[in-house]
Every structure is written in C-alpha cells, then in structure tokens.
C-alpha cells in the first residue's frame, strides 16, 4: 500500500516520548494482569459457592460495571470510557469463560 506524503507514518518520536509511551504501556499491562487475577479469584469464589457459569459471569460483569461507574472521572480516558468499558467487559467474560473450563486447583 502506497503511503501518502505527509501522512505522519514516518514521523520520528523523541526518545523521551518513546520512553513515556513504553512506560505507560507497561503500567497498563501490569494493571490488566492485576485486574485479571482479581476477577478470576472472584469468579472462582462464585463457582465454589455454587453459581452456574452464566450467573457467575453476569455477577462479575455487574460488579465491574458498578465499580467502573463509581470510579469514573472527567478525564480524557473517561470520555472514551464507553468504548473501553465494552472492550473490558468482553475481555472479562473471556477470562471467566476460560477460567470455567480450567479445573479448580
């Protein structure tokens, strides 16, 4: 695919900006890993008390949605929140579905 002149794809990032973006990405991944661990632990607890798979997934999604609505802030990230929240809910449902298929330890 031919690139249009001046489309910005060949622009160079400063070393400082590269470092900041790399750090932000690393922090985001660590945060998602911590969220996944907490969600899966919560999901395991729901399974242990006898909830069916779909009930447990719905419970986790409701808990996360409630948590996100309570912690929403008026920031650039919050203005994009609906898209991010929908993606996060799909991700969480996938984590839970995968976890359900994994035997309890």
N, C-alpha and C positions, 0 to 999 in steps of 0.2 A: 504494500500500500504506500503510495507516494504521499509524503508529508508536505503540507502547505508551508510556504515560507512564513516565518514568524508565528508559528503555532505554539511556541513555547516548549515544545518537547525536547529541544536541545539545550534549554537553559541550564546553567550550572548553579547548583545550590552552594552557598557558602559552607565552609567546614562547620561553623557554629550552628547553622540551621540544620545541617545533616546530623550533627550530634544531638540537637534538641529533638528532632523527629525520631531518631533512633531511641533516645531515652523515653520519649512518650510512648512509642510503640512497645518497648519492653515493659513499662509500667502497666500499660493496658493489658498485655498478655498475662502478667502476674496477677492482676486484678481478676481477669476472667478465670484463671486457674483456681483462685481462691473462691470465687463465686461458684464454680462448678463443684468443687469439693463440698462446700456448704450445702448446695442444692441437693447433691447426691446423698449426703448424710441425712438430710431432712426427708428425702424420698425413701431412703432405707427405713427410717423410723416409721413412716406411714405404712410401709409394706409390713413391717413387723407387728403393727397393731391391727393388721387385717384389712386394710383398704384394698379394693380392687385396683388394677393398674390404671384405668381411666380416671377413677376417683382420685387416686394419688397424684396423677399428672395435673388434673384440674386444681387440686388443692395447692400444689407447688406453684402453678401459674397464677392463681389468685393471690397467694402470699407475696410473690414477687411483684405483681401488678400493684398491690396495695403499698408495698414498700417503696416502689418507684414513685407512686403518686404522692406519698408523704415526703419524699426527699427531693422532689422536683424543684429546680431553681431556675431563675430567669437568667440563663446564660446562653451562649451560642449553642452549646451542646443540648440544652433543654429545648431550644426551639426546633431542633432536629429530632427530638425525643420520640415522636410517634413512630418514625421510621426505625430508629434504633430499638425502641421497645418491641416493635413487632418482630424484628430480627432476633432480638434476645429471647422472646417467647418461643420462637421456633427452635432456637438453639437449646433452650432449657427442656422443651418437650423431647428433643432428640436425646439429650443427656439422660432423661428419665427413662425413655423407651429402651435405650441401650443398657441402662442400669437394671431394668426389669429383667432383661434377658440374661444378666450375669447372676450366677448363683450367689446367695448370701455367704459371706465369709464367716 
